[in-house]
Amino acid sequence: KYAELLTMVEAPNWLVSASKIFDRKKRLSLNQLKNHISECLKKLNWKIFILIDDIDRLDDQEIYETLKLIRNTADFYNVIYIVTYDKKYICEQLTVLGIKSSNLYVEKIFPVEIKLQSPEPHFQARCLTESIQIMTKDNYIQKTATNIINYHEDIIGDILLTYRQVKRFARQFTLNIEALKE
């Protein structure tokens, strides 16, 4: 249906061709269409990687639908999904939906899991310093912030746990300090 809609606007030739193929296949069941797509993908000599970032930003129902799509609908031959997420949060949201063994549910969908290591000590402090240096050109703010960060370097990693939190804090800090200075 997406391909059909896209052909109503100026679309590349390959999309128009794909739409015509699917138009002829409308009478096929979903499983037959899925098998047809998989057969076409088998003929390719390369893999297709689909990157999905931060599904842990979705609500419980959206997470469930995304996982269901990956597991049931879009598990084509030569298609590999790389998905980033906070596993604890995903499992909590699936439990809210009534999936009791949410950890096992996720492991069935993602048989290979790569956990990112925790950042090295003082990583957050270094990132915070660099971010503030980039976000303001005011030498006084840069110097003062660097001194404060260096002095409290040991606790910054305990407060700002993720790179995203570091960036958000740097942005808020810089905007507030520049406003106060004015």
Buried (B, 14 or more C-beta within 10 A) or exposed (E): EEBEEBBEEEBEEEBEEBBEEBEEEEEEEEEEBBBBBBEBBEEEEEEEEEEEEEBBEBEBEEBBEBBEEBBEEEEBBBBEBEBEBEBEBBBBBBBBEEBEEBBEBBEEBBEEEEEEEEBEEBBBBBBBBEBBBEBBEBEEBBEEBBEBBEEEBEEBBEEBEEEEBBBEBBEEBBEEBBEEEE
